């Protein structure tokens, strides 16, 4: 007999996390009734692809990491692997000292492993000497997974490689990806490989050199779909079919004996288990009645707001290097933009031969200026930054601004333990109610897929 036959699970939120959870439940537990409720008119959350300058340009994430398995494995399962493409350009730069400088080849998340690859003048001589060594910390790092065992990325890199390595190379990359501060970001949550390597007797740099020695330098770091990352969403929605219901805003989730009541604008759903995958502030409101301490934790998670502008120039007005995917802008540069991606160089499917298409980011946890600008003012300010960095004086042929308010959860020291305690609280106070999403394992597509899959596994364990 199928123990899940006749059982009903409701997933709240149809972003990549919620759809991944629903897909996993549908595949692994045949006979289980699964319903996905999405407040918006369409599924996808922050994975949105729309036409821009006649091309499918993503308004959010445009690719996913291949160094972790979750998104790649999902694409394989969905039959999308053969359609995926790797970046045409693999090199990137940093805007440092009023010019573009190449990110050293062979770096791991911005951390150079070979000082010979560092452009002259990029780092002080003292830091270059340290990069030539094993990367032993200045003092022994605390061990364990407890509160004292987690450190910030900044603490680890400063101790093992030097201040300039962090501020000029690592923070622009890791801080840029999460719109955060590397000096505040949890190493255990964001870069556990750094923490493990820094605690080894061989040292951070020596351990990473060994770990990367057999890596194929030609292997793709990222993959994308030429129709845009929304194609992944469309494929999942097609597989889930009638199970996905849009324009369904959940108002509250309450327990009723052994069932859950999900109140909507237009009625009530009942379920044996509920998986909440909405952004943390929304999730906090939904779980407050069932588990106040989980709601308190969710409300306490800080989020950065970011803006992403797509800008198209005539190729005759701006041509960027074909081997460059873009550049990062460290904090302290006095610029509004934090990164600029050369979309047409990075992805061959976004190169129409006539335009240079850029994706320009703005906004950090410590810089919300872009949030207070209207679209025209924001584009004007970003054009000034592009004029400074790329020398382009002509006006763009098209510009599009996408706002992502409170979109990037921050992962401070101790975050992983805090999430574990929240899940324990839910298990004790509200068994059958699960909370996951980008605030749990990370904001990237693979981390969100992982979060959804982990939640589905927890539901399966509960239902037996």
N, C-alpha and C positions, 0 to 999 in steps of 0.2 A: 504494500500500500504506500501511496505517496503521502508523507506526513504534512506536506504543505497544500495539498488539494483543498480548495475551499477557503484557504487563508488569504488575507488581503493586506498588502503593504502599500502605503502611500508615500511617495517621494515628493517633497516640497521643493520646487525649484528645478527648472529645466536648463540650467547651464551645463557645462561639460561634466561637473561633478555629479549632478543629479541624473543626467542621462547615462553616465557610466555606471552608476549604482543600479539604475533600473535595468540596463542592458545585462549586467552581471546576474541580477536576480532572475530575469527572464530566461537566460541561457542555462544557468546552473540549477534553477528550481522550477522545472516544468510543472504546470498545474497551479503555480502560485499566481494569484491575481495581483498585478502591479499597476498602479495608477500614478502618473506624474502630473502634478498641478503646478502651473506656471502663471504668475500674475500678468506677465507681459503678453502682447499679441502674438509673439513668436518665441520659439525656443532659442537657446544659444547663449544667453547671458552676455558676456563680454567677448565672445567669439562672433564677430560680425564682419562680413565681407560685402562691400557694395561697389558698384561701378564708380571709378574715378578716372577722368581723362580717357575713358573708353576701356579701362582695364580693371580686373577684379582686385582691388586694393583693400587689405584688411584694415579695420578701424581699431582693432585691438591686437592681440598677439598674432604674429604672422608665421610662426614656426614653433617647433618643439625640439628639445634636446634629445639627442640619440644616446647619450652616455648613461641614461637611466632607462629602464625598459617599458614603463607602463604605457605611455602613449604609442610607442612603436608597436608593442604587442597588441594593443587595441586595434590599430590600423591593420595589422596582419589578420586579426580575427574578422574584421569587417571587409576584407578583400581589397584594401586600399594600398597595400605596400608597394605594388608595382607602379602605382600612379604617383608616388611621392617623388619629390625632387630635392636635390641638395643645392646650397648656394653656389652661384657661379663664381663669386669672389669670396676669398677666405681671409683676407687681411683686413685689419681695422686700425684706426689711429686714435690718438688723444689730442685734444686741444690744450697744449701746455706751452708756457713761455711764449704766448702770442703766435704760435704756429702749430701745425699738425705734425705730430710725431708718431711713428709706428709703434703699436703695441708689440713688445718683444715676442718673437716667434718662440713657440714651445712653452708659452706661459700656461699655467693652470689657474683659471679664474682670475687672471690678471697678475698672478705671482710668477715672476721669471725663475726658471730653474737653471739657466745658463747665462752668466753675466756677459759673455761674448755676444749675446743676441741683443743686448741693451744698447740703444743708440748713444753715442757719446754726448755727455751733458744732460742726459735724462735723469740720472741719479747721482748723488754725492759719492765720492770715492769710498767713503766708509761703508756705505750700503752695498756698493759693488763688491767690496772685499767680503762682506758677510754673505752675499749671494754665491760667492765662490766656495763657501764652506758648507757644512752639513745642515745649518739652520737650527742649531741647538738653542733652546730658550735661555734667556738671561737668568731665569730661575726656574726650578722645577714646577711644572704645571700641576694643579690639583687633579686627582683622578676621580672617576666615578660619575654616575648620572644624576647625583643629587644637586641641590642648589649651588653648592660650592664647586661642583665638577664642571659646570658649564661656564664658558668664558665668551666674551665678545670676539668677533672676528678681528677687531682692532687690537685687542690685547694679545692674541696669538701672533698676528703678523708683526706687530711692533716688537714683541719679545724675540721672535725668531729671525726676522729679516730686516727690521728697521722702520723708522717712522716714515721716511720718504717713499718706501715701497708701498706702504699702506695708502698714504695720502695721494700719491701721484699715479698709482697703478691699480691697486686692488679696490679701493673705495669707489673710484669712478665706475668700475665694472659692476661689482656686487651691489654697491649702493645705488647705482643707476638702475639696475634690473628691478630692484625692489623699492626704488624711490626712497631709500632709507639711509641710515648712517652706519657704516661698518663698525664704528666704535660702540654702537649700541646693539648691533645685530647678533643674535645667538649663533655661536659657531656650531653647537650641537644640532641646531635646527637647520641652518642654512648651508654650512660647509662641514659636515661631520668628518670628511676625509682630511681636512686641515687639522682638526682636533686630534684625530687618531694619530696622524703623522707627527704632530708636534709633541705628543706624549711618548713616542717611540724613543728608544735609546739611540737610534741612528740620527735623529733630528728630522725636522719638518722637510727641508729641501732634499736631503739624501733619500728619505723614504719616498717622497713623491717622484724623484728621479727613477727609482727602482720600479715604482708602480707604473710609470709611463714609458719605460724603456722599450717594451714590446708593442707599443701602440702604433697603429698604421697612420702615418702622417696624412695620408690621402683620404682617410675615412671621414665621412661627413659628420660635422658637429651638430648640425641642425637638419631637419627635414620639414618640408611644407607640402601643401597640395596646390597645384597650379590654378585651381579654381578658387583658392582661398581657404582659410581654416574653417570657414562656415560649412564647407563641404563635409567635414567630419560630423558636424552637428546634423546636417541634412541626412546623412547616412544613418546615424543613430535614430533620428526621428522616424525615418522610413522603416527601420527594423522594428521599432517600438509601436508604430502605427497608432491605433486607437487609444493606446495606453497614455499617450501624451495629450493633455488638455490645456490649452492656453486660455488667457483671459479668465483665470480662476484664482482670485486673490484669497489667500488664507488669512483669516482674521484671528483665530486662536486655536490652540490644541489643548484638549483637556482629557483626563482619564475618566472612564466610566466602567468601573469594575475591571473586567479583563479586556476591555476594548478601548480604543482611542477615538475621540470625536474631533473631527477636523471641520471647524466652522468656516464657511465660505460666504462670499457676498450673496450667493444664490442658492444656499442650501448647506447640507452637512454630509460629510463622508464619515464612514466608520472603518476602522482598520485594526488589524492585530499588531501592527508595528508601523512606525512613522520614521522616515529619514528626512531630516531638515538639512538642506544644502544651500540655503540662501546666504547672502552676506551676513557677517556676524551681528551687526546691529539689528537686522530684521529677525534673525534667529533668536536673539535675546528676548524680543517681544513675544515671539511665538511660544517659547518654552518657559516663560516666567511663571505661569500658574503651576506647571508640573514640577519644575525644578528651579527654584529661585537662585540657588548658588551657581548653577550653570549659566543662568541669565546674567548674573553679576560678572562672571568671568568673561562672557562674550561681550558685554557692554564695555569692559575695560580694555579691549584690544584696540590699539590705535591704528588708524588708517591714513594713508597718504592719498591726496587727490592729484590726478595727472590729467594733462591734455595732450592730445596727439593730432598734429596738423599734417595732412597730406598736401604737398605743394608740387606743382608741375611747372617746369620751365621748358622753353624751346631748347633743343639740343644746341642750337647755334648761340644761345645766350649763356648756357651753362653745360659744361661737359665734365664729368667726374671720372677719376681713374677706373678703368674697367676691372682692375684687380682689387679694388677696395670696396668693402661692404658698408663703410660709414665711419663715424667717429663718435667718441664720448667726450663730454665736457665735465671736468671735475668741478666740485663746489669751490667757491672762492674765485671763480673766473669773472664774476660780475655779469655773466650772461644769463639770459632767461632759459635758453634751451639746455637740456641735459644730455641729449643725444640726437644724432642725425643719421638715419639709415638711407643709403643709396639704393632705393628699392629696385631700380632698373639694372644696376650692376650686380646687386645681390641675387636677384632672381631673374632668370632669362625670360620667364613668362610675363614679366613686367617691363620688358624692354621693347618698345614699339619702333625704335629707330629714329623717332622724331622728338621725343620728350625725355627729359631727365626728371624722374619722379623721386621725391624725397619724402621720408616720414620723419617728422621732427617732434621730439618729446619735450615737455616742460612740466615742472612740478616735482617737489620733493617733500618729505615729511617736515623739513625745516624751511620750505620755500613755497608758499601758496599764492604767489603773485599772479600766476596765470589764472587762478580760479576767480579773481576779481576783475578780470579784463573781459570785455565783450569780444566776439570773434574777430572783428576787424582790427581792434587794437592789438589782440594777441598775434594775429598774422603779421601786422606791421612790425611788432617787436621782434618776432622770429626772423623776419626778412632782414632786419638790421644785423642780427647775429649771423645769418647766412652770408651777408655781404662782407662781414668781418672775417669769417672763417674760410669762405669759398670764393670771395671776390665777385660774386654775382651782383650786378647793378640793375639789370632789367627786371621788370615786373613778371610775376608768374602768369601762366595762361589759365591756371585754376588753383583753387585752394579750398580745403575742407577741414573743418575743426570738429573733433570728437572729444567730448568731455567724459571723464570717468571719475566722478566725485567719490571720495572715500572708497577707492577701489583696491588699493594695495595694502593688505594687512601687514603690520610690522611684527617682527619676531625678536623680541628682546631676550636678553639672557634669562634662562629659566622657562622659556615659552613651552618647550616640549613637555616638561614636567607639569606645567600648568594645564596643558591640554589633557594630559593623562589623568590628572585629578578631576578635571571637568567630566571626562567620560566615566570615571568611577562614580562621581556624584549622580550622573544620569542613571547609571546602572542600579544604584541603590535607591534613589528617589523615584525614578520613572522608568522601570524596565520596559523595554519596547519602544522607547523614544531615543533616537540617535541623532547626533548633530555632527556634521562634517562640512568640508568646503575648503576654500582657498586659505582660510585662516588657520587651518590645521597643519598640513604638511608643506605648504608652499603655494605661491601664486601661479607658478608655471603650469602649462597644460599637463605634463606628466604627473606632477604632484597632485593636481586635481583629479586626474583619472585614478591615481592610487587611492586618494581619499574616498572616492565613490566606491571603488572595489572593496576597500577595507570595511566600509559601512555595510555593503551587501553581505560580506562574509560574517559580520557580527549579527546581522538579521537572520541569516541562515542558521547560525549556531543557536540563536534564541528559539527559532521555530522548530529545530530538531530535524 
